C-alpha cells in the first residue's frame, strides 16, 4: 500500500513538431478533384472542428494533370474555397481546394503538384477499373442470436436491428484492393468501419462473404444509439454503399493508418510509419493522393 501511494506527477514538455503539410486529395469517376491542405499540430493540441478549420492552409498553388484521349496533357489549377464559400465537408474531411475541369475516369493516371512557400510536393495516383459486389443482404440480430443459441429469447428490438452482409467474387488475377463506405437515410457524410480496406491476398479467385458494419463516423453526433447497437442498421433503413477499387499504395496507406491509430502510440510509444505516395521535394508531407474507382449501391432493409 505504501508503494502504491508513492506516485509522482510528470509534466511533459514536448518539443514542437516538425512542420508538415497534410494532404488528402481525391479523384473519382465523373467528379471534380478535391484536395484538403492543412498544417500538422502538436500531440496535445485540441482536436475539434474549430481547431481543424484553423489548421487549413491556403498558401499553396495546387495543380492536377492527366492525359486526354489524344495524349495531350490537361492541366487543372485548383481554386481555394474560402469564406463565405465554405470548404467542402466530405468523408469527414474538410476539402479547401476544388478542381475546375478535370473529372475522374476509370483506368486513368492523375498527377498532383503542390507549390507552397514552405513545401513542394508531388504525387501520382490511378483510378482503377471498377470491381463489383455480387450480392447484399441482411440478417436480424434475433436470427443471429437464435443461430448461436436455439434457446435464446430475443427482444422486439433484436428483431428490428440487422447486420449487413455482402458477397464478393474475386477475379482470378491477383492484386485487387477496395475501400468500402456506407451511409443511411438522411446522412450526408460517407462513413467507414474501423477496417475499411480489403485485398485479395487470402481469397484470390474465390467467393467470400463479409460483414459490412455501419460506419463509425455515423455515431459522432448521434447520441440515440447505444454501444450494444454499434455497427448495426435497422429495419426500413435505406443504405447507400460506395465500393471503391483502390491502388496498392492507397490500400497500404489506409491499413497502416488504421494500425497506427489502433496501436496506442502516444508520447511514449514508437512513432508509427504510415505509407504514403506523396513525395516532398521540399519541406515535409503527410497524407495521400487517392484515386477511387467507385461503384454505388443502394439497399433498403426489409420491414
Long-range contacts (C-beta under 8 A, 24 or more apart in sequence): 12-44, 12-267, 14-42, 14-43, 14-44, 14-267, 16-42, 17-41, 17-42, 17-43, 18-284, 19-118, 19-283, 19-284, 20-119, 20-283, 20-284, 20-285, 20-286, 21-57, 21-60, 21-114, 21-116, 21-118, 21-119, 21-121, 21-283, 21-284, 21-285, 21-286, 22-55, 22-286, 22-287, 23-114, 23-121, 23-123, 23-278, 23-285, 23-286, 23-287, 23-288, 23-289, 24-93, 24-95, 24-287, 24-288, 24-290, 25-64, 25-112, 25-123, 25-125, 25-287, 25-288, 25-289, 25-290, 26-90, 26-91, 26-95, 26-290, 26-292, 27-64, 27-102, 27-104, 27-110, 27-125, 27-127, 27-290, 27-291, 27-292, 28-104, 28-127, 28-244, 28-291, 28-292, 28-293, 28-294, 29-103, 29-104, 29-105, 29-106, 29-127, 29-293, 29-294, 30-103, 30-104, 31-103, 31-104, 32-98, 32-99, 32-100, 32-101, 32-102, 32-103, 33-64, 33-76, 33-78, 33-98, 33-99, 33-102, 33-104, 33-110, 34-88, 34-90, 34-95, 34-97, 34-98, 34-99, 35-62, 35-78, 35-95, 35-96, 35-97, 35-98, 35-112, 35-114, 36-93, 36-94, 36-95, 36-96, 36-97, 37-62, 37-96, 37-97, 37-114, 37-116, 38-94, 38-96, 40-286, 43-266, 43-267, 52-94, 53-87, 53-94, 56-87, 56-94, 56-96, 57-96, 57-116, 58-82, 58-96, 59-116, 59-117, 60-97, 60-114, 60-115, 60-116, 60-119, 61-114, 61-115, 61-116, 62-97, 62-112, 62-113, 62-114, 63-112, 63-113, 63-114, 63-115, 64-99, 64-102, 64-110, 64-111, 64-112, 64-113, 65-102, 65-110, 65-111, 65-113, 66-102, 66-108, 66-109, 66-110, 66-111, 67-108, 67-109, 74-101, 74-102, 76-100, 76-101, 76-102, 89-189, 90-189, 90-190, 91-181, 91-189, 91-190, 92-189, 92-191, 92-217, 92-220, 104-291, 104-292, 106-130, 106-293, 110-289, 110-291, 112-289, 116-283, 118-282, 118-283, 119-280, 119-282, 119-283, 119-284, 119-285, 120-280, 120-281, 120-282, 120-283, 121-278, 121-279, 121-280, 121-281, 121-283, 121-285, 122-278, 122-279, 122-281, 123-277, 123-278, 123-279, 123-289, 124-277, 124-289, 125-247, 125-249, 125-250, 125-277, 125-289, 125-290, 125-291, 126-247, 126-291, 127-291, 127-292, 127-293, 128-245, 128-246, 128-247, 128-291, 128-293, 129-245, 129-293, 130-245, 130-293, 130-294, 130-295, 131-168, 131-171, 131-176, 131-178, 131-243, 131-245, 131-293, 131-295, 132-243, 132-295, 133-166, 133-167, 133-168, 133-241, 133-243, 133-295, 133-297, 134-166, 134-167, 134-168, 134-169, 134-207, 135-166, 135-167, 136-164, 136-165, 136-166, 136-167, 136-241, 136-297, 136-299, 137-164, 137-165, 137-166, 138-162, 138-163, 138-164, 138-165, 138-233, 138-299, 138-301, 138-302, 139-163, 139-165, 141-232, 160-234, 160-235, 161-229, 161-232, 161-233, 161-234, 162-232, 162-233, 162-234, 162-235, 162-237, 162-301, 163-211, 163-213, 163-231, 163-232, 163-233, 164-211, 164-212, 164-213, 164-214, 164-233, 164-239, 164-299, 165-209, 165-210, 165-211, 165-212, 166-209, 166-210, 166-212, 166-241, 167-207, 167-208, 167-209, 167-210, 168-207, 168-208, 168-210, 169-206, 169-207, 170-200, 170-203, 170-204, 170-205, 170-206, 170-207, 170-208, 171-205, 172-204, 172-205, 174-200, 174-204, 175-199, 175-200, 175-248, 176-200, 176-204, 176-245, 177-245, 177-246, 177-247, 177-248, 177-250, 177-251, 178-243, 178-244, 178-245, 178-246, 179-244, 179-246, 179-250, 179-251, 179-254, 179-292, 180-212, 180-241, 180-242, 180-243, 180-244, 181-215, 181-241, 181-242, 181-244, 182-212, 182-214, 182-215, 182-218, 182-239, 182-240, 182-241, 182-242, 183-215, 183-218, 183-239, 183-240, 184-214, 184-218, 184-233, 184-237, 184-238, 184-239, 184-240, 185-237, 185-238, 187-218, 189-217, 189-218, 190-215, 190-242, 191-215, 191-216, 191-217, 191-218, 192-216, 192-217, 193-231, 194-258, 194-262, 195-258, 196-254, 196-258, 197-246, 197-250, 197-251, 197-254, 197-255, 197-258, 199-251, 212-241, 233-301, 234-301, 235-301, 235-302, 235-303, 236-300, 236-301, 236-302, 236-303, 237-300, 237-301, 238-298, 238-299, 238-300, 238-301, 239-298, 239-299, 239-300, 239-301, 240-296, 240-297, 240-298, 241-296, 241-297, 241-298, 241-299, 242-294, 242-295, 242-296, 243-294, 243-295, 243-296, 243-297, 244-292, 244-293, 244-294, 244-295, 245-292, 245-293, 245-294, 245-295, 246-290, 246-291, 246-292, 246-293, 247-291, 249-275, 249-276, 249-277, 249-288, 250-277, 250-288, 250-290, 250-291, 253-277, 253-288, 253-290
